[in-house]
Amino acid sequence: MPWGYTSIDLSVLPAFLAAVAIILLAPGPDMAFIVATGLKTGRTGAIRAALGITAGVSVHVVLTAVGLGAFLAAAPGVVDAIQLGGAAYLAYLAWTTWRSSGAPWEPSTVRPSKVFRRGFAVNISNPKIMLFFTAFLPHFLGGARQNPVFQLLVLGLVLQVMALVVDLAIGCAAGTIRDRVLHNGRVRTSLERFAAGVYGALATLLLIDTVR
C-alpha cells in the first residue's frame, strides 16, 4: 500500500491482532492502576486514567518508531533512573490515598485533569514499555523492513486502540462498584485503602525490578 515514500504491510495484521489480544489478557501495572483509580474516584476517574495511560503509550510508540527504544536497551542506567522516579511517584499516591481514605465523600474530590496526568505519569515513567515495543513490534514489519517507521506507528496505533477499549471496560467496572457503595462509609474506606495498597504494591514491584 503506497504512502508517499513509505509503505505498510497489512498482511501481518491478523497475526498481530491475535498476539495483542493474548498480551492484553495478562493484567499489568497500567491495568492495576486503572482499577485502583476506578475504586478510588469512580468511573469518570477510571476513564481519565485510561486516557492518560493511552497518551503515555502514544509517546512510547513514537519514540520506539524513531529509535529511542534501541538506545534505552543499551543504557540500563537511564532505565533504572526513570523507574526509580516512577516508584517514588506511586509510593506518593499510595500514601496520599491511604491518608485520605474514609474522609467525607464529595462529588468531585479530584480534578479530571489531575487524574489524566497521573495516568500519563505512571505510564511514561515505565521505560520497559518502550523496551517491550522495541522487542515486539519489529516482528510484524512484514514487507516494510526498509522503511519501518510508518509500519511501527500504525501497529502501535492499533495496539493503543485495543488496549484502550480493554482499559475502559475494566476501569468502568471498577468505578461502577465504587459508585454503588459511595454512601457506605466502611466499604468505601476499604476500597480506597485497597487502592492505596495497589499503588504501594506497584511501587514496590517497580523498585524491586530496578534494584535486582
FENCORWO-V624135 format. One record per residue. RES is the residue in one small letter. PSI is psi in degrees with one decimal (NA if undefined). Layout:
BEGIN
RES_PSI ; RES_PSI
END
This chain:
BEGIN
m_113.0 ; p_146.5 ; w_85.7 ; g_-124.2 ; y_7.5 ; t_169.3 ; s_157.1 ; i_152.3 ; d_103.9 ; l_-4.7 ; s_-20.7 ; v_-5.3 ; l_-44.5 ; p_-46.6 ; a_-37.8 ; f_-45.8 ; l_-40.5 ; a_-42.7 ; a_-42.4 ; v_-40.7 ; a_-41.0 ; i_-43.3 ; i_-41.2 ; l_-16.9 ; l_-21.6 ; a_115.0 ; p_141.1 ; g_-172.8 ; p_-40.4 ; d_-45.3 ; m_-42.1 ; a_-39.7 ; f_-41.9 ; i_-42.7 ; v_-46.2 ; a_-41.0 ; t_-40.4 ; g_-40.2 ; l_-28.8 ; k_-39.7 ; t_-5.7 ; g_-174.9 ; r_-41.1 ; t_-43.6 ; g_-40.8 ; a_-40.8 ; i_-44.3 ; r_-40.6 ; a_-42.0 ; a_-40.2 ; l_-37.8 ; g_-42.1 ; i_-40.7 ; t_-38.4 ; a_-39.4 ; g_-41.4 ; v_-37.1 ; s_-42.5 ; v_-44.3 ; h_-42.1 ; v_-47.4 ; v_-45.8 ; l_-35.7 ; t_-43.5 ; a_-33.6 ; v_-0.3 ; g_-0.6 ; l_-27.9 ; g_-39.2 ; a_-36.1 ; f_-45.1 ; l_-35.0 ; a_-28.9 ; a_0.2 ; a_73.2 ; p_-26.6 ; g_-38.5 ; v_-42.4 ; v_-44.9 ; d_-42.5 ; a_-42.7 ; i_-41.3 ; q_-37.2 ; l_-39.2 ; g_-41.6 ; g_-39.9 ; a_-41.3 ; a_-40.4 ; y_-42.4 ; l_-37.1 ; a_-38.3 ; y_-43.6 ; l_-39.6 ; a_-44.5 ; w_-47.0 ; t_-35.9 ; t_-44.0 ; w_-42.6 ; r_-34.8 ; s_-4.4 ; s_139.6 ; g_-3.6 ; a_153.1 ; p_135.9 ; w_136.7 ; e_144.1 ; p_-32.1 ; s_85.4 ; t_-17.4 ; v_127.5 ; r_137.6 ; p_-40.0 ; s_-31.6 ; k_-40.9 ; v_-40.9 ; f_-45.3 ; r_-35.7 ; r_-46.3 ; g_-42.6 ; f_-45.0 ; a_-41.4 ; v_-41.2 ; n_-46.0 ; i_-21.1 ; s_8.4 ; n_84.2 ; p_-12.5 ; k_-16.9 ; i_-43.3 ; m_-38.0 ; l_-37.0 ; f_-45.9 ; f_-40.2 ; t_-35.5 ; a_-31.2 ; f_-51.0 ; l_-39.7 ; p_-18.2 ; h_-13.6 ; f_32.9 ; l_-29.6 ; g_-125.5 ; g_12.9 ; a_25.8 ; r_-26.5 ; q_-33.9 ; n_79.5 ; p_-13.3 ; v_-49.6 ; f_-38.8 ; q_-43.8 ; l_-38.9 ; l_-42.2 ; v_-45.3 ; l_-40.6 ; g_-38.6 ; l_-43.6 ; v_-44.1 ; l_-42.0 ; q_-45.6 ; v_-45.2 ; m_-43.9 ; a_-38.6 ; l_-41.2 ; v_-45.1 ; v_-45.8 ; d_-41.8 ; l_-41.9 ; a_-46.4 ; i_-42.1 ; g_-42.1 ; c_-35.4 ; a_-44.1 ; a_-41.3 ; g_-36.2 ; t_-41.0 ; i_-44.7 ; r_-44.1 ; d_-29.3 ; r_-11.6 ; v_19.9 ; l_-36.1 ; h_7.0 ; n_96.3 ; g_-40.3 ; r_-45.5 ; v_-42.5 ; r_-40.5 ; t_-41.1 ; s_-42.3 ; l_-41.7 ; e_-37.7 ; r_-32.8 ; f_-42.1 ; a_-43.1 ; a_-39.3 ; g_-37.8 ; v_-46.1 ; y_-44.9 ; g_-40.0 ; a_-41.3 ; l_-42.2 ; a_-43.3 ; t_-45.3 ; l_-39.6 ; l_-38.8 ; l_-44.6 ; i_-42.1 ; d_-27.9 ; t_-41.3 ; v_-15.1 ; r_NA
END
